[in-house]
Amino acid sequence: MEFTVIIHSAEEGGFWVEVPTLPGCFSQGETFEEAMENIREAIELHLEGLREDGSDLPGENDLIISRVRIGEVTG
């Protein structure tokens, strides 16, 4: 299985990562590599919990990630 993740730079350094199709599933790491390894583990644990609860595993069929460009903001 593959999941889309969103990686953010943390203000205090390092990275934090969220999984849009798994609400509440996030992790962090001091390096990009550590953050990615940690989110893999978090996803596995999240899916295990869903299986134990008898919940359906989510899919990403309706997930669209895009960028929107706007003009210069003045204020």
N, CA, C and O atoms as a GROMACS GRO file, in nm:
protein
  300
    1MET      N    1   0.084  -0.118   0.000
    1MET     CA    2   0.000   0.000   0.000
    1MET      C    3   0.088   0.124   0.000
    1MET      O    4   0.200   0.123   0.052
    2GLU      N    5   0.038   0.228  -0.058
    2GLU     CA    6   0.107   0.357  -0.056
    2GLU      C    7   0.011   0.463  -0.006
    2GLU      O    8  -0.108   0.460  -0.035
    3PHE      N    9   0.064   0.558   0.068
    3PHE     CA   10  -0.013   0.671   0.117
    3PHE      C   11   0.060   0.800   0.085
    3PHE      O   12   0.182   0.806   0.090
    4THR      N   13  -0.017   0.901   0.051
    4THR     CA   14   0.039   1.034   0.031
    4THR      C   15   0.066   1.096   0.168
    4THR      O   16  -0.018   1.089   0.257
    5VAL      N   17   0.183   1.154   0.184
    5VAL     CA   18   0.217   1.223   0.308
    5VAL      C   19   0.252   1.368   0.275
    5VAL      O   20   0.299   1.399   0.165
    6ILE      N   21   0.230   1.454   0.371
    6ILE     CA   22   0.268   1.594   0.358
    6ILE      C   23   0.376   1.621   0.462
    6ILE      O   24   0.356   1.598   0.581
    7ILE      N   25   0.489   1.669   0.416
    7ILE     CA   26   0.605   1.692   0.501
    7ILE      C   27   0.619   1.842   0.525
    7ILE      O   28   0.621   1.922   0.432
    8HIS      N   29   0.628   1.878   0.652
    8HIS     CA   30   0.642   2.018   0.691
    8HIS      C   31   0.776   2.038   0.761
    8HIS      O   32   0.820   1.951   0.836
    9SER      N   33   0.839   2.152   0.737
    9SER     CA   34   0.957   2.189   0.816
    9SER      C   35   0.907   2.240   0.950
    9SER      O   36   0.816   2.323   0.956
   10ALA      N   37   0.965   2.190   1.056
   10ALA     CA   38   0.926   2.233   1.191
   10ALA      C   39   1.002   2.360   1.227
   10ALA      O   40   1.120   2.374   1.194
   11GLU      N   41   0.934   2.452   1.294
   11GLU     CA   42   0.998   2.579   1.332
   11GLU      C   43   1.122   2.558   1.417
   11GLU      O   44   1.220   2.630   1.404
   12GLU      N   45   1.118   2.457   1.505
   12GLU     CA   46   1.230   2.432   1.595
   12GLU      C   47   1.338   2.344   1.532
   12GLU      O   48   1.436   2.309   1.597
   13GLY      N   49   1.319   2.309   1.405
   13GLY     CA   50   1.413   2.224   1.334
   13GLY      C   51   1.352   2.088   1.309
   13GLY      O   52   1.259   2.047   1.380
   14GLY      N   53   1.402   2.019   1.212
   14GLY     CA   54   1.349   1.888   1.177
   14GLY      C   55   1.223   1.899   1.092
   14GLY      O   56   1.198   2.002   1.030
   15PHE      N   57   1.145   1.793   1.092
   15PHE     CA   58   1.027   1.784   1.007
   15PHE      C   59   0.913   1.718   1.083
   15PHE      O   60   0.936   1.639   1.174
   16TRP      N   61   0.790   1.752   1.045
   16TRP     CA   62   0.675   1.676   1.091
   16TRP      C   63   0.594   1.636   0.969
   16TRP      O   64   0.590   1.708   0.869
   17VAL      N   65   0.529   1.521   0.978
   17VAL     CA   66   0.465   1.460   0.862
   17VAL      C   67   0.322   1.420   0.898
   17VAL      O   68   0.297   1.369   1.007
   18GLU      N   69   0.229   1.445   0.806
   18GLU     CA   70   0.090   1.405   0.826
   18GLU      C   71   0.043   1.322   0.707
   18GLU      O   72   0.098   1.330   0.597
   19VAL      N   73  -0.060   1.241   0.733
   19VAL     CA   74  -0.118   1.154   0.631
   19VAL      C   75  -0.263   1.198   0.612
   19VAL      O   76  -0.347   1.169   0.696
   20PRO      N   77  -0.294   1.268   0.501
   20PRO     CA   78  -0.429   1.323   0.483
   20PRO      C   79  -0.542   1.221   0.490
   20PRO      O   80  -0.650   1.253   0.540
   21THR      N   81  -0.520   1.100   0.441
   21THR     CA   82  -0.629   1.001   0.440
   21THR      C   83  -0.639   0.924   0.571
   21THR      O   84  -0.729   0.841   0.587
   22LEU      N   85  -0.549   0.950   0.665
   22LEU     CA   86  -0.554   0.887   0.797
   22LEU      C   87  -0.556   0.996   0.904
   22LEU      O   88  -0.453   1.025   0.964
   23PRO      N   89  -0.671   1.057   0.928
   23PRO     CA   90  -0.678   1.166   1.026
   23PRO      C   91  -0.618   1.124   1.161
   23PRO      O   92  -0.649   1.016   1.213
   24GLY      N   93  -0.534   1.209   1.214
   24GLY     CA   94  -0.469   1.181   1.341
   24GLY      C   95  -0.339   1.104   1.328
   24GLY      O   96  -0.272   1.079   1.428
   25CYS      N   97  -0.302   1.067   1.207
   25CYS     CA   98  -0.178   0.993   1.184
   25CYS      C   99  -0.070   1.092   1.142
   25CYS      O  100  -0.072   1.147   1.032
   26PHE      N  101   0.024   1.114   1.233
   26PHE     CA  102   0.134   1.205   1.204
   26PHE      C  103   0.256   1.162   1.283
   26PHE      O  104   0.245   1.082   1.376
   27SER      N  105   0.371   1.215   1.246
   27SER     CA  106   0.495   1.184   1.316
   27SER      C  107   0.595   1.295   1.288
   27SER      O  108   0.562   1.394   1.222
   28GLN      N  109   0.715   1.279   1.338
   28GLN     CA  110   0.818   1.381   1.320
   28GLN      C  111   0.954   1.316   1.321
   28GLN      O  112   0.968   1.197   1.351
   29GLY      N  113   1.055   1.395   1.288
   29GLY     CA  114   1.193   1.347   1.293
   29GLY      C  115   1.289   1.463   1.281
   29GLY      O  116   1.256   1.568   1.226
   30GLU      N  117   1.408   1.443   1.331
   30GLU     CA  118   1.512   1.547   1.324
   30GLU      C  119   1.563   1.564   1.181
   30GLU      O  120   1.603   1.674   1.142
   31THR      N  121   1.561   1.456   1.103
   31THR     CA  122   1.604   1.461   0.963
   31THR      C  123   1.487   1.415   0.876
   31THR      O  124   1.392   1.354   0.925
   32PHE      N  125   1.496   1.443   0.746
   32PHE     CA  126   1.394   1.398   0.652
   32PHE      C  127   1.381   1.246   0.657
   32PHE      O  128   1.271   1.192   0.662
   33GLU      N  129   1.495   1.178   0.656
   33GLU     CA  130   1.496   1.032   0.656
   33GLU      C  131   1.432   0.977   0.782
   33GLU      O  132   1.354   0.882   0.775
   34GLU      N  133   1.464   1.035   0.897
   34GLU     CA  134   1.405   0.990   1.023
   34GLU      C  135   1.254   1.015   1.025
   34GLU      O  136   1.178   0.930   1.071
   35ALA      N  137   1.212   1.130   0.975
   35ALA     CA  138   1.069   1.160   0.969
   35ALA      C  139   0.995   1.060   0.880
   35ALA      O  140   0.885   1.017   0.914
   36MET      N  141   1.054   1.024   0.767
   36MET     CA  142   0.991   0.929   0.676
   36MET      C  143   0.985   0.789   0.739
   36MET      O  144   0.884   0.719   0.723
   37GLU      N  145   1.088   0.747   0.807
   37GLU     CA  146   1.086   0.618   0.874
   37GLU      C  147   0.981   0.617   0.985
   37GLU      O  148   0.908   0.520   1.002
   38ASN      N  149   0.974   0.726   1.060
   38ASN     CA  150   0.877   0.735   1.169
   38ASN      C  151   0.733   0.736   1.118
   38ASN      O  152   0.645   0.677   1.181
   39ILE      N  153   0.708   0.802   1.004
   39ILE     CA  154   0.571   0.804   0.952
   39ILE      C  155   0.532   0.666   0.898
   39ILE      O  156   0.416   0.627   0.907
   40ARG      N  157   0.627   0.592   0.843
   40ARG     CA  158   0.597   0.454   0.800
   40ARG      C  159   0.548   0.372   0.919
   40ARG      O  160   0.448   0.300   0.910
   41GLU      N  161   0.619   0.384   1.030
   41GLU     CA  162   0.580   0.312   1.151
   41GLU      C  163   0.443   0.360   1.201
   41GLU      O  164   0.360   0.278   1.241
   42ALA      N  165   0.420   0.490   1.199
   42ALA     CA  166   0.292   0.545   1.244
   42ALA      C  167   0.177   0.495   1.157
   42ALA      O  168   0.070   0.463   1.208
   43ILE      N  169   0.199   0.488   1.026
   43ILE     CA  170   0.096   0.437   0.934
   43ILE      C  171   0.066   0.291   0.965
   43ILE      O  172  -0.050   0.251   0.972
   44GLU      N  173   0.170   0.211   0.982
   44GLU     CA  174   0.150   0.070   1.012
   44GLU      C  175   0.069   0.051   1.140
   44GLU      O  176  -0.023  -0.031   1.144
   45LEU      N  177   0.102   0.127   1.244
   45LEU     CA  178   0.028   0.118   1.370
   45LEU      C  179  -0.116   0.166   1.355
   45LEU      O  180  -0.207   0.106   1.412
   46HIS      N  181  -0.135   0.273   1.279
   46HIS     CA  182  -0.269   0.326   1.255
   46HIS      C  183  -0.355   0.222   1.182
   46HIS      O  184  -0.469   0.198   1.221
   47LEU      N  185  -0.300   0.160   1.079
   47LEU     CA  186  -0.373   0.059   1.004
   47LEU      C  187  -0.403  -0.063   1.090
   47LEU      O  188  -0.510  -0.122   1.080
   48GLU      N  189  -0.309  -0.100   1.174
   48GLU     CA  190  -0.330  -0.213   1.266
   48GLU      C  191  -0.448  -0.184   1.358
   48GLU      O  192  -0.532  -0.271   1.383
   49GLY      N  193  -0.455  -0.061   1.408
   49GLY     CA  194  -0.566  -0.021   1.494
   49GLY      C  195  -0.699  -0.027   1.420
   49GLY      O  196  -0.800  -0.071   1.476
   50LEU      N  197  -0.700   0.018   1.295
   50LEU     CA  198  -0.822   0.013   1.215
   50LEU      C  199  -0.867  -0.132   1.194
   50LEU      O  200  -0.986  -0.163   1.204
   51ARG      N  201  -0.771  -0.219   1.165
   51ARG     CA  202  -0.804  -0.361   1.145
   51ARG      C  203  -0.862  -0.422   1.272
   51ARG      O  204  -0.962  -0.494   1.267
   52GLU      N  205  -0.800  -0.392   1.387
   52GLU     CA  206  -0.847  -0.445   1.514
   52GLU      C  207  -0.989  -0.397   1.546
   52GLU      O  208  -1.067  -0.471   1.606
   53ASP      N  209  -1.021  -0.274   1.506
   53ASP     CA  210  -1.155  -0.218   1.529
   53ASP      C  211  -1.256  -0.266   1.427
   53ASP      O  212  -1.376  -0.239   1.441
   54GLY      N  213  -1.210  -0.338   1.325
   54GLY     CA  214  -1.299  -0.385   1.220
   54GLY      C  215  -1.337  -0.275   1.122
   54GLY      O  216  -1.434  -0.290   1.047
   55SER      N  217  -1.262  -0.166   1.122
   55SER     CA  218  -1.289  -0.054   1.030
   55SER      C  219  -1.233  -0.082   0.892
   55SER      O  220  -1.137  -0.157   0.877
   56ASP      N  221  -1.294  -0.021   0.793
   56ASP     CA  222  -1.243  -0.032   0.656
   56ASP      C  223  -1.112   0.043   0.643
   56ASP      O  224  -1.093   0.148   0.705
   57LEU      N  225  -1.022  -0.010   0.563
   57LEU     CA  226  -0.898   0.061   0.536
   57LEU      C  227  -0.926   0.168   0.432
   57LEU      O  228  -0.991   0.142   0.331
   58PRO      N  229  -0.878   0.289   0.455
   58PRO     CA  230  -0.907   0.399   0.363
   58PRO      C  231  -0.830   0.387   0.232
   58PRO      O  232  -0.723   0.328   0.227
   59GLY      N  233  -0.886   0.445   0.129
   59GLY     CA  234  -0.818   0.455   0.000
   59GLY      C  235  -0.797   0.602  -0.032
   59GLY      O  236  -0.851   0.690   0.035
   60GLU      N  237  -0.720   0.628  -0.133
   60GLU     CA  238  -0.691   0.766  -0.171
   60GLU      C  239  -0.754   0.804  -0.304
   60GLU      O  240  -0.707   0.898  -0.368
   61ASN      N  241  -0.856   0.734  -0.346
   61ASN     CA  242  -0.915   0.761  -0.476
   61ASN      C  243  -0.962   0.904  -0.493
   61ASN      O  244  -0.955   0.959  -0.604
   62ASP      N  245  -1.011   0.967  -0.387
   62ASP     CA  246  -1.065   1.102  -0.398
   62ASP      C  247  -0.966   1.209  -0.353
   62ASP      O  248  -1.001   1.327  -0.351
   63LEU      N  249  -0.845   1.170  -0.318
   63LEU     CA  250  -0.747   1.266  -0.270
   63LEU      C  251  -0.682   1.339  -0.386
   63LEU      O  252  -0.627   1.277  -0.476
   64ILE      N  253  -0.689   1.471  -0.383
   64ILE     CA  254  -0.623   1.554  -0.484
   64ILE      C  255  -0.538   1.656  -0.410
   64ILE      O  256  -0.588   1.731  -0.326
   65ILE      N  257  -0.411   1.658  -0.440
   65ILE     CA  258  -0.322   1.758  -0.383
   65ILE      C  259  -0.272   1.843  -0.498
   65ILE      O  260  -0.220   1.792  -0.597
   66SER      N  261  -0.288   1.972  -0.484
   66SER     CA  262  -0.250   2.063  -0.590
   66SER      C  263  -0.196   2.191  -0.529
   66SER      O  264  -0.192   2.205  -0.406
   67ARG      N  265  -0.156   2.282  -0.611
   67ARG     CA  266  -0.108   2.413  -0.566
   67ARG      C  267  -0.194   2.519  -0.633
   67ARG      O  268  -0.243   2.500  -0.744
   68VAL      N  269  -0.212   2.629  -0.565
   68VAL     CA  270  -0.288   2.741  -0.617
   68VAL      C  271  -0.199   2.864  -0.611
   68VAL      O  272  -0.143   2.896  -0.506
   69ARG      N  273  -0.184   2.932  -0.723
   69ARG     CA  274  -0.104   3.053  -0.728
   69ARG      C  275  -0.197   3.174  -0.721
   69ARG      O  276  -0.298   3.180  -0.791
   70ILE      N  277  -0.161   3.269  -0.636
   70ILE     CA  278  -0.238   3.393  -0.627
   70ILE      C  279  -0.144   3.508  -0.652
   70ILE      O  280  -0.022   3.494  -0.646
   71GLY      N  281  -0.203   3.623  -0.680
   71GLY     CA  282  -0.121   3.743  -0.703
   71GLY      C  283  -0.056   3.788  -0.573
   71GLY      O  284  -0.080   3.731  -0.466
   72GLU      N  285   0.025   3.890  -0.584
   72GLU     CA  286   0.093   3.944  -0.467
   72GLU      C  287  -0.007   3.999  -0.369
   72GLU      O  288  -0.102   4.068  -0.407
   73VAL      N  289   0.013   3.968  -0.241
   73VAL     CA  290  -0.076   4.016  -0.137
   73VAL      C  291  -0.018   4.145  -0.081
   73VAL      O  292   0.099   4.149  -0.042
   74THR      N  293  -0.098   4.248  -0.078
   74THR     CA  294  -0.052   4.375  -0.019
   74THR      C  295  -0.135   4.403   0.104
   74THR      O  296  -0.247   4.354   0.117
   75GLY      N  297  -0.081   4.479   0.192
   75GLY     CA  298  -0.162   4.502   0.309
   75GLY      C  299  -0.098   4.592   0.402
   75GLY      O  300  -0.155   4.622   0.507
   0.00000   0.00000   0.00000
